Amino acid sequence: SEWESLLRPLGTFSTIQGFWRYWNAIEPTKFPVGSNVRMFKQGVKPMWESPPNDRGGKWTTLCPSKQLSTPWFG
């Protein structure tokens, strides 16, 4: 689908240290307006239609644009 063609992987990790390596390197101001950062197990497509996600949910946090120029979660 068109939406799937817009997905861009940022990387993979297998430890909490690996997660923080990516998380701390995210620069929100470099993402296009309306972007989302999503985490999924390897091999699971980030779509509700994917069978492993059929009973899933989501956790969302909004970051006002005026806060994007300052460090976040740090």
N, C-alpha and C positions, 0 to 999 in steps of 0.2 A: 504494500500500500504506500501511498504518498507519505503518510506519517512515519512509517518504518524507515523510509529513505532519509529522513531527517535525523535519525538517531546517530549519535557519535559516542563510541566508548572512550572513557577517560583513562581506564586502566583496570587492573585486577589486583586483588590482594587476598592473602590467606591468613593473616594475623591482624590483631588489633593495631600493632605498630604499622603494618602496611596500610591499614585504613587511614590512620592519622597522617601518614606521609602524603596521601592524596588530599585528604580533607584540609590540611593546613596549607596546601599549595593552591587551592581553588581561589581564583581571583574573579569575584562576581562581576566586576565592571567589564571584564573581557567577554562575557556571555551576551548573546543577543537578547534584546528585550523579550520577556515572556519565556525565557529558558527555564528548564527544570533539571535538577540533578536527581537521578534515581539510582538505587542500588538493587541489583538482582543477583541471584545465584547464577554462576556460569551455566550457560545453556538454556536459561529461562528467559524467554522474550518479555520485555517490559510492556505487556499488554494484558488487559483483563481477560481476553479470550484464550490466553495460554493456559492449558490445563493445570499447571502447578499454582496458578494464581486464582483459580475459581472460587476459593473461600477466603481470599486475602483481603487486606485493607490497605490503608496508607496513613502515613504520618506527614503532615504538612506544616511548614512554617513560612510565614511571609516576611520579607525583608524590604521595608520601604526604601525607595531609590535614594533618599537622602542619606541613608546609612551605608550604602554600598561603597562609599569612599573611605570608610573607616574599618578597621579590623573587626571581624565578626567571630563570635564563638571563641574568642581568645583573650 
